[in-house]
């Protein structure tokens, strides 16, 4: 199937990747059926998910004019080194039950990855239901998604100070601005698009209510979105989609606000990276952290990904490495990264003494693994000094992500 041009098919228009958009109700019904069988969803839940996702973001792989596999594009970005790197997330990957085991998933993802490069998209991210499939098309672990359970009676931050106010639709621009300030400080946080923002206020059929803390001038210093999940004993778990703050005082005030739910609550559940700042404000380690998932990234356009990332302002350094990418020829070969004033220029060079598998570029980019660690697992090779220079250039905070998509 050609990946060039906008060719018409029985179901609609082919995208540059060779995957088709969903332009008929029959194909949309096929997609809903695949999603239900893949994720054991209810018809109502899947219909709601498709509505939020948007038909325009769905892609299907065709065989003889029939949809046999599907995925959802999630346009957004990822903050790395304080800069937003353009990213398209992947969700809802599914193959029709009767068509499984025939390579449709691999073909779907191969065409998708190549299409993202053709579009100029820097990186792609996903949560892997199976590592084998996604590693086979160049994705690799690049960070962890954790669940932190904090007993409400163990939140030892108190003080009522300035009152919080309920948030509504009119407050969302201020919420987004506050979130962006917070997210830029942490590698791996998402520069959210509409799909992710919709899940902050309603996730898996649960409604989340927002409360914010304003400065004297009216700007938002911090906020929380929470859901009171009633337990069989009549008490509650306080589920959070966001706990965001821009300074120490705001962080402490939000924790004190959450502690006030202790009269009818057991604990609060906060998801994110292993180093969420709110956990550092607790006086004791009286909480439980569980690694739920390791999220994956695929560098789809090497030059744009390396140039879009932010770098430590105090570093002036150059490094060179060759990239081996079996799927995207234009990513292959030796590259030079020259960092000045927090930004990088990325150029082709004649040779390099280090080699990175394309899978290894993702955990390097996010700061999840060092070049020396990548060499241990077979994703990098080269001289010690050259690998150390690469590590200096890409050093940064532990990657974190607060939501699964």
N, C-alpha and C positions, 0 to 999 in steps of 0.2 A: 504494500500500500504506500503510495507516494506521500512524503511529508511536505511537499512543496505546494504552495498555492491554496486556494479555497475551493476545493472540489466538493461537489454535491454528492450526497449519499442518500440512501433510502430514509435515513433518519434526520438528516440535516447537513450542516456545513462542517467540513473537516478543518480543524485548527492546524497551525503549522507543525504540530507534533504528529499529525496523522491520526489523532484521536478525535472522535466526533463529539460535538455538542449535543445536548438533549433538546430537541425541538419538536417532539410530538408527545402526546399524552401516553401513547402505547409504550414508548421507550422509558418515560418517567415511571410508569408502572413496573417495567422490568427492573429499573434501578431500585425502586422501593422493595421489590421482592428479593433482590440480591442482598440488600442491606439487612432486611429482616432475617434472612437465613445466615448471614455472616455473623451478626451481633445479637441474635435472639431478641430483637426488638419487637415491640407491639406495633400494630398498624398505626395507631394514633401517635405513638412516640416517634416513629420513623417519619410520618407525615409532617409532624412539627419540626423535626430536624431538617428535613428537606426544605421546608418553608424558610427557616432561618438561614440555611446554607445558600440558598438561591440557585435556581436552575442554571443560571448562566455560568456557575462555577463547576458544574458537573461535567465529567468527561466519560465517554464509553469507548470500549474497543469493540469493533464490529467483526463478525464472521458471517459471510453470506447475507449481509444486511441485517443481522441480528446482534443485539447487544449481549456480549458474553462476559464482560468485565467492566468495572466502573471505579471511579475515584472522585474525590472532591478536592479542588484547588482552594487554598486558603491564603489569599494575598495579604501580606503583612511585612514586617521587618524584624530583625533581631539586633538588639543593642550589643555591640562588641567594642570594647575600648572606648565607650562613651558615644559611639557613632551608630546610627541605624543602618544596618546592612540589608538591602532589599532581599526578601525571602518569600517563597511560596511554600506554604505548608501543605501536607497531604493528609487527608482523613478519608474515612469511609471506603477504603480499598476492599473490593469484594468481587468474587467470581461466582457466576451462577452455579449452584450445586452440581448440576448434571455436566458442567464443563470443567470441573476442577481436575487437576492433575495433567492438564494438556499444555501447560506453559503459558496460559493467558495472563497470569499475574506478572510473570517476568517480562513478557512482551509489552504489557500495559505500562509497567514502570520504566522499561527501557525507552520507549517512545516518549514518555512523559519527561524524563530527564533530558533527553536530547532536545526536546522542544523548548524546555526552559533555557537551555544554553542559547538556542536560536533567538529567543526573546530577549536575551541579555540579562536574565535573572541571575543574581549572584549565587544564592544558596537555596537549598530546600531543606525542610525539616519535617520530622514525623515521629510518632511513637510506634514502635515495631511490634506487630503481633507475632512475627517470626523474623529472627535476625537473618536467617539464611537468604531469604528473598531479597531483602533490602541491602544487605552487604554485597549481594551479587550484582547490584547496579550502582555500587559506589557509596552508599550511605554507611556511616559508622557512628558508634557511641560518642557523644560530645558533651554529656552532662547528665545529671540525675534530677529526678522529680521526687520529692520527699513529702511524706505526710507527718506533720508534727501534732501530737495530741497533748494539750496542756490542761491539767486539772484546774478548774476555775478557782478552787480554794488554794492553789499553789501560785497564783499570780500575785506576787508580793510587791506589786507596785500600786500604791494608793494615792489618793488625792483627787478632789473633785474640781477645783479650779474653774477654768472656763467651761461652760456647758457646750455639749455637742448639739448639732441641729440635724433634723431629718433632711435627707437629700431627695430631690425629685428630678424630673426631666430637665428643668431649667438649669440645674447644677452640673449637668454632665460635661459641658465644656471645661469647667473648672476642675472636675474630677479627672478628665483626660490630661489636663496640664499638670496637675499634681502627680499623677501616675508617671508621666514622662520624666519629670525631674527625678523621681525615685528610681525608675527603671534604667536610666542612663548610667547610674552608678554601679550596675551589676551586669557582668557578662551573661549573655543568654536570655535576659528578660526580653519579652516580645514587644515590639513596636506594633501594637494591636491594630487590626483592621476591624471592620464591622462585625464579622463572624465571632471573633473573640470577645469584643465588647458586649455583644448580646448575651454571652454566657456568663458575664459578671453579674448580671441582674436576674437571670433565669437559667439554671443549669440542671439538666435531667429532671425537668418538671417541678423543680423547687424554686420558689421566689426568694430573692435575696433583697434585704432592705438596707439602704445606705444611711450612714450618719457621718457628719463631717465636723471638723474643727476649723473655725475661721480666724484670721488675724484681725487686728483692729481696722485694717483697710478693706477687709472683706475677702481677701484671697484665701484659698483653701490650703491649710497647713498640713492636713492629714485627713484620712477618712477610712471607713471600714464598711464592707458589705457583708451582712450576716443573715443566716437562716436558723430559726429555732426548730430543731428536729426533735419532736416529742418521742421519748423512749417508752417502752412498755411499763416502766415503773412510774410514769407520769412526769418524770424529770426530763431535762433537755440536754442535747448536745448542740453547741453553738458552732455551726459550720460557716466558714469564711471563704469568700472568693477573693477578697482583697483586704489587706491590712497595710496601708501605705502612709508614710509620713516623711516630712522634709526636714525635721530637726528633732533633737532629743526631747524637748518638752512636749512636742506633739505626740511622739511615740509613747512616752510615759502616760500621757493623758488618755490615749486610746486604750492602752492596756488596763488602766484603772476603770475605764468605762466598761470593758469586757468583764472585769472582775465582779462588777455589780450584778451580773447574771447568775452569780453563784447561789443565790437563794433558792433557785429552782433548776440549776444546771449542774451537770457533772463536769464537763470539760469543753474546751474549744478545739476545733480541728482546723489547722492552717496548713495549706500546701505550698510548696516552694522548694528552693534549693536547700542545701545543707546548712547554709549560713544566713538564714533570714535575719535581718537586723533586729526584729522584735525579740528574738530569743536571747540576744545579748543583753537586753534590758532587764531580764529576770535575774534576781539575786542568786537563785539556786537552780541546778539542773534537775528540776522535778517535772520533766516532760519526757515523752517517748517519741523518738524519730524513727520512721520506717522508710526505707528506700522502696518506692512503689514501682518506678520505671526508670530506665536509662533512655533518654531521648537521643534521637539520631539526627545528624546533619549530613547533607551531601553538597559539596562545592560544585555547582553546575557551571559557573563561569569564573575560572581561576583569576584572571586579571582583574575583573570587577570586584570579586570578593576580597582580594588582598588589598585593593586600593580603597575600598569603602570602609573597611575596618578602621577604628581609631587605635592609636598607639600612645604609649607613655610620652608625654611632652618632653621629658628630660633626656630621652634616648635619641642619639644620632648614630645610626648603625646601618650597615648593609649586610645582606645575606643572599646567597644563591642556592638554589636547589632545582633538581629536575623532577618533573611530575610524570608519573605513569598513570594514564587514564585510558582504560580499554574501550570506553564507550564514546568519548568525545575527543576527537583528534586534535582540535584546536586548543585543548588544555594541556596536551602533552609537550614535553621538552623542557629545557632549562629556562628558569626565570630568575630575575634579580629583583629584590625588594629593598628599596632605599628609603629609610625613615628619617624624616626631619620635621620638627615642630608638631609632632603628634599625627602626622599624615604620612602616607607612603606613595611613592611612585613605583610602578611595576612594569618591568620591561623584559623583553626577550634578550637572552645572552647566548653566547656560543657554546658554553659548557658550564657544568657545575659538578662539584665533588660529592654532593649529597643527593640522594634520590628519595622521594616520598611517593608512596602509593596514594592514589587519589583518596582512598578511605582515610589515610592518616592526616590529610590536610584539615579535615573537619575538627577533630579534637585538638589539633594545634591551633587552629583559628580561634576556638572558643576558650582556650586556656585549660582544657580538661586534661591534656597529657603533654608532657615535655617531649622533645625530639628523642632524648635518650630512652624514655619509656616506649615511644613508638618503635624504636629499633628493637627493643626486647620482644615485641609482639610481631615483628616482621613487616612493619609498615614504613620503616625508614632504614636507610643505610648511609654510611659516610664516615668521615673522619671526626674524631671527638671534638676538635676545636671548631670545626665548621658547624656541627650539630649544636654546640654550645652557643654560637653566635645566633643561630636561628631561635634557640630558646630565649635568649635575651630580647630579641625583637618582639616575640609573641607572648611575653610574660603578662600576667594579668590576674584579676580576681577569679575566684572559683566560680564557674558558670552556674547560674540559677535560672529556674523557670517556675512561675507560680501556677500555671494552668496546663492541663492536658487538652489536646485538641485532636 
